[in-house]
Every structure is written in structure tokens, then in C-alpha cells.
Amino acid sequence: MSVTAFALPAPLAPPISRPHVHIGAVARRAAVNLGIGCVVPAVVFYSVFAVAGVWTAILAALAWSYGTLAWRAVSGRRTSALLVLTTVVLTARTAAALVTDSAFVYFLQPIVTDAVIAVVFLLSLRTARPLAARLAGDFYPVDAELAARPRVARLFRGLTATWAALWLLKATFGSWLLLTQSLETFVPVKAGVVLVVNLTAIMVTLAAAAYVARREGLLHT
């Protein structure tokens, strides 16, 4: 008597379970990273500039960024890529301004940097992982599987193109302002323009990301 053995089918791998987050949590995380990396250094600079002059303001903004990096390292908190990028840029700007002994050089550098960033964003569109996808980890845990989803991939490419356009706008207007206006006019007007552009970038990014996240079942309202 022969016995025929039937092999049991291999169990299917369980689907990847992703945590659902609230839009408020994502917004708070984005606000903290943007505030620490961009908003507070700018507030420190313009506040000190108003009372103590340009060179003291330059050093105060740099001291804030390095102090924040040191505090997060000592306290064991995750350091965002945005904070590191801001600190590197401020260090380069400050070094060039001190070497040339020129405040004009200090203010020219962010304009050139904005143009370079715009170009880098545009060039990253030719790669499999545009720059927006590389920065997304500061705001939401994105792994390779999630980044490969069609809607998410389109989101990253669209945001990369949008940020490139906004940063190119900042560079163009900033260069015109620096070359045609006094330093006393340039500093507050440039600050206002930067604030508007940055807020626009934030709102567009959060709105687009929330829409895609809901469609992908990743976000609760």
C-alpha cells in the first residue's frame, strides 16, 4: 500500500504593516526640523543684526547652529539632515566673509547657494531617487518599498521640481535686491521674501504629502 504525501503550501509572507500617523504629528515633526534648521538661525541673525550689527549677527547664527548640533549629540537625539546642511552652509558663508572681510560676500553666498540648490534639485530628477526623497526621512520613515510606490515616487519628483522652481525664484530676486538696494533695505526685504517662499514650500509639501499619504492608507486625519 503506497501513501502519497501532499506537501503543504508554504505560508504567505505577512503584508508589511505600516504605522498610521496623524497629520498633526507629521506637521509637528516637520515644524520642529524646519524651525531648528532654518527658522531659528534666521531669527537669531536678524534679531542680533538689528541691535549689534552684521558681524555679530553672523557669528551668533553660526554659534546657534553648532550649539544645537552639540546639544542633540549629547542628548542622544536624532540630528536632521536639514540642520547638518544649514550648519555646513553657514560655516562656509562665515569663513568666506571673514577671509574677504566683506559683508557683501556673506549675503551674496546664500543667493549663489539658492541657485546651486535649485540646479541640484533639477539634476536629481535625472536619478532614480530625487532629492525630495532623500530628505523625506526627516519627516516620515520612508523605506525602499514605500519610496517605490508609483504615487509616492511621483510625489517626490513633483516636490523636487517645485522646490527647484522656488529656490530659483529666491536666487533671482535676491541677486536683484542685493545689487540695487542698500544693506539696510536688503536685509529685512530679503528676510520677508525668504519667509514667504519657505512658507509656500512648506504648505505645498504638506498638502501634497498628506493627499498621497491618505491615498496610500498611511495617514489619519
N, C-alpha and C positions, 0 to 999 in steps of 0.2 A: 504494500500500500504506500503510495507516494503522497507526500504532503507538499503542496505548493505554497510557498511563502510569499506573502504580499508585503512589499515594502511600504511602510507608512510614508506619506508625503512629508517632506521637510517643512517645518513650521515657517510661516512667512515672517519676515523681519517686521517688528512693530514699526508703525509710522513714527517719524520723528515728531516728538511733542515739543511745541514751542510755547514759551510762556506768553500769555496775553497781558499786555501792558495798557495802562490808561494813557490817553493823550496828554493829560496833565503831567504824568510822570516823565514822558518824553520831552515835553516843553520845559519842565523844570531842569532836567538834565542838560538840555541844550542851553538854557539860560545861564546855568552855572558855568559851563565850559566857555561860552562866549563872553560872559561877564568877566571871569578871571583872566582869560586870554587876551581879550580885546578892549572891552568897555572900561574896566578899572584902570589899566595903564594909560588910556587916553584921558580919563577924568583926572588922574594924578598929574599928567603932563600939563593939561590946560589950566588946572587949578594953581599949580605952582608957577606956571608961566605968568599968570595974572598978577602974582604978588612978589615974585622973586626973579623973574627974567628967564630967558630962554635956556641958558646953560644949566642953571639949577634944575629947571624942569626936565631937561634931557637926562640928567643923572638920576633924578627922582624916579622917572618912569622906568629906567633900567634897573634901579635898585628894587623897585616893586616886583618886577618880573623875576629877578634872581631870588629875592626873598620868598616869593610864592613857590618857586621850584624847590628851594631848600626845605620849606615847611612841609610840602607834600611828600618829599622824600623821607624826611624824619618821621612824619606821622604815618607813613605807610600807605598813603592814598595814591590812587592811580593818577598819573600825570597825563593830561590830554595832549594829543599831537598838536592841537592849536596853541596851547601855552608854550610848548617847545619851539614851535615855528615862530611865534611872536618874539620870544626871547632871543632867538638867533638873529632875527631881522633887526631888533632893537640894538643888539650888540654890534652888528655890522654898521648900522647907521651912526651910532655913537662914536665908534672907532674912526670912521671916515671923517666925521665932523671935527673931532679933536685933532686929527692929523692935519687937516686942512685949515683948522681954526676958522671954520665958516658955518654959520647957521644956515645959510642958503643951501649948502651941500646937505645938511641934515634934512631939510624939508624937501629937497629935490629927490632924495633917495626913495621915500615911500611912493612918490609918483612913478619913478622908474620901476620900483618893486611891483606896484599895481599892474603896470604894463607887462612886466615879465610874468607875473602870476596869471594874467589873462591869457598870455601865449601858452604857458604851461598847461592851463586848463584845456585850451583848444587842442594842443598837441596830444594830450592824454586821451582825447576822443578817438584817436587812431589806434589805441591799445585795447586789449580785452578788458582792462579794469580802469575806467576813467577816474579822475582824481576825486570826484564826489564819493565814489565807492570806497576809496582809501581812507577818507575822513569820516565815513559813516559810523565807524566803530566808536567814535567819541560820543555818539548819541543813542545808538541801539546796537546790541550784539548781532553783527552780521557775519554769518559763516559762508563758505563757498556755495553750499546748496541754496541758501536764500538769495545770494547775490546772482545766481544763475537763472532765477525765475524770470520769465520774459517781462512781466510788469516792473519788477524791481530793476532789472537791467535797463529798461527804457527810462525809468525814473532817474537813475544815476547819470545816464547820458544827457537827459534833459536838464538836470540840475547843473551838470558840468558846463553845458553850453550857456545856461542862464548866468551862472557866476562869472564866466569869462566875459560876457557882454557887460555886466555891471561893473566889473573891475576895470575894463577898458574905458567905460564911461568915467569912472573916478580918475583914471590916469589922464584922460584928455582934458577934463575940466580943471583938474589940479594943476596941470602944466600951464594952462592959460592963466589961471589965477595967480600962480607964483611969479610969472613973468610980467604981469601987468599991474599987480596991486602991491601995496606996502605990506610989510610983515604984520603990522597991527591989524590990517584988514584980512590978510591971507589966513591967519591962524583961526579966528572964530568962524569965518565963512567956510573954510575947508572942513572944520570940525562939524559944522551943520550938514554939509554935503555928505561927508563920510557917514554921519549918523543916519541920514535918510536912506542912503544906498544900502548900508548894513541892515537897517530895519526891513527894507524891501526884500533883501536876500533872505533874511530870517523868515519873514511871513510867507514868501513864496515857497521856501523849502519846507516849512512845517505843514503848510496846506497841501502841497503835492505829496509829501511823505505820508501824511495822515490818510489821504484818499487812497493811496496804493496799499497802505497797511490794512485799511479796512477791507479792501477788495481781496487781500490775501489772508484775511482772518487773523491778523496779528494784533489788532488794536481794539480796545474797548473805548467807547466814548464816555 
